[in-house]
Amino acid sequence: MKKLSRDEMAARVAADIPEGAYVNLGIGVPTLVANHLRADREIFLHSENGVLGMGPAPAPGEEDDDLINAGKQHVTLKPGGAFFHHADSFGMMRGGHLDFCVLGAFQVSVDGDLANWHTGAPDAIPAVGGAMDLAIGAKQVYVMTEHLTKSGQSKIVAACTYPVTGVRCVDRIYTDLAMIDVTDTGLAVREIFSDLDFDALLKLTGVPMRYEPLSA
């Protein structure tokens, strides 16, 4: 089955980030989006540890240990970038000052509920970070994740069975197989990235969806 790589997923998300947007990229796979943002677009990347104006990852050998994102990954800083207190950073998130956030997910429900901080397993290590603040504070919440778990289960579910990060917060889901919008009338598949047809994607996902490509 053909599917996008993580870098290809990141490039697809980056293509939808508009000029002038203030954006937080969640820990993990979403940070790859920074490497694919167009140089001719002025986009302001925010990190909850107190950075605004991040650029792509540094070239090997040019890392600065004092310049990291919330996931402790080395980043670069664009001209005009700024550092500030952790509390001020969370004030930006909670105050509705971010246009987009891109988060990973364990599960997303058909209603747009997000579970991404804990699987509920007794030996799992919970990792809340700023996910809850981003999920309710950002104007648009994008999820970037593989369509299926390692065991082949769909991450898009009728109802989340893992602890929920935010209720009805997700606007769009980017997976390695498709781009799906969460709408008031259910899930709408906007683009299919794989060699699956819609009926096969629907069966694999296991929840009601309709096919409404953006080009239609």
Residue pairs with C-beta under 8 A, 6 or more apart in sequence:
1 194
1 195
1 196
2 193
2 194
2 195
3 147
3 176
3 177
3 193
3 194
4 12
4 176
4 177
4 193
4 194
5 176
6 29
6 32
6 176
7 32
7 35
7 36
8 176
8 193
9 29
9 32
9 144
9 174
9 175
9 176
10 29
10 30
10 32
10 33
10 35
10 36
10 144
11 36
12 174
12 179
12 193
13 30
13 33
13 36
13 102
13 142
13 144
13 174
14 33
14 36
14 37
14 38
15 36
16 142
17 23
17 33
17 37
17 41
17 43
17 100
18 41
19 41
19 42
19 43
20 42
20 43
20 44
21 43
21 44
21 99
21 100
22 44
22 46
22 52
22 97
22 98
22 99
22 100
23 33
23 43
23 44
23 45
23 46
23 98
23 99
23 100
23 101
23 102
24 45
24 46
24 47
24 48
24 93
24 98
24 100
24 101
24 102
24 130
24 134
24 138
25 31
25 33
25 34
25 45
25 47
25 69
25 101
25 102
26 101
26 102
26 103
26 104
26 116
26 131
26 134
27 69
27 70
27 71
27 104
27 127
27 129
28 71
28 104
29 104
29 144
29 145
30 102
30 103
30 104
30 144
31 69
31 71
31 73
33 102
33 144
34 45
34 54
34 55
34 56
34 57
34 75
35 56
35 57
37 43
37 45
37 56
44 52
44 53
45 51
45 52
45 53
45 54
45 55
46 52
46 54
46 89
46 92
46 93
46 98
47 54
47 69
47 70
47 75
47 89
48 70
48 86
48 89
48 90
48 93
48 129
48 130
48 133
48 134
49 68
49 69
49 70
49 86
49 89
50 83
50 84
50 85
50 86
50 88
50 89
51 67
51 69
51 75
51 77
51 81
51 82
51 83
51 89
52 81
52 82
52 84
52 92
53 77
53 78
53 79
53 80
53 81
53 82
54 69
54 75
54 76
54 77
54 78
54 81
55 75
55 76
55 77
55 78
55 81
56 75
56 76
57 73
57 74
57 75
57 76
58 64
58 74
58 75
58 76
63 74
64 74
65 74
67 74
67 75
67 76
67 77
68 74
68 75
69 75
70 129
70 130
90 130
90 133
92 98
93 130
93 133
93 134
93 137
93 138
94 133
94 136
94 137
95 137
96 137
96 138
96 139
97 137
98 134
98 137
98 138
98 139
99 138
99 139
99 140
100 138
100 139
100 140
100 141
100 142
101 134
101 135
101 137
101 138
101 140
101 141
101 142
102 142
102 143
102 144
103 114
103 116
103 131
103 134
103 135
103 141
103 142
103 143
103 144
103 165
104 116
104 143
104 144
104 145
105 114
105 115
105 116
105 143
105 145
105 155
105 170
105 173
106 115
106 116
106 119
106 155
106 162
107 114
107 115
107 116
107 155
107 156
107 157
107 160
107 161
107 162
108 114
108 115
108 143
108 145
108 155
108 156
108 157
108 160
108 170
108 173
108 182
109 156
109 157
109 158
109 159
109 160
110 156
110 157
110 158
110 159
110 182
110 186
110 187
110 207
110 208
111 159
111 167
111 168
111 182
112 168
112 169
112 170
112 171
112 182
113 159
113 160
113 164
113 166
113 167
113 168
113 169
113 170
114 135
114 141
114 143
114 160
114 164
114 165
114 166
114 169
114 170
115 160
115 161
115 162
115 163
115 164
115 165
116 131
116 143
116 165
117 126
117 127
117 128
117 129
117 131
117 132
117 163
117 165
118 124
118 126
118 127
118 128
118 162
118 163
119 162
120 161
120 162
120 163
126 163
131 165
131 166
132 165
132 166
134 141
135 141
135 165
135 166
135 169
135 170
136 166
136 169
140 171
140 172
141 166
141 169
141 170
141 171
141 172
142 170
142 171
142 172
142 173
142 174
143 170
143 172
143 173
143 174
144 174
144 175
145 155
145 173
145 174
145 175
146 155
146 175
146 176
147 154
147 155
147 156
147 175
147 176
147 177
147 178
147 204
147 205
148 154
148 155
148 204
149 155
154 204
154 205
154 206
154 207
155 175
156 173
156 175
156 180
156 187
156 205
156 206
156 207
157 206
157 207
158 207
170 182
171 181
171 182
172 179
172 180
172 181
172 182
173 179
173 180
173 181
173 182
175 193
176 193
176 194
177 192
177 193
177 194
177 196
177 201
177 204
178 189
178 190
178 191
178 192
178 193
178 194
178 201
179 189
179 190
179 191
179 193
180 187
180 188
180 189
180 190
180 209
181 187
181 188
181 190
186 208
186 209
186 210
187 207
187 208
187 209
187 210
188 209
188 210
188 211
188 212
189 198
189 201
189 209
189 210
189 211
189 212
189 213
190 212
190 213
190 214
191 213
191 214
192 198
192 201
194 201
196 204
198 211
201 209
202 209
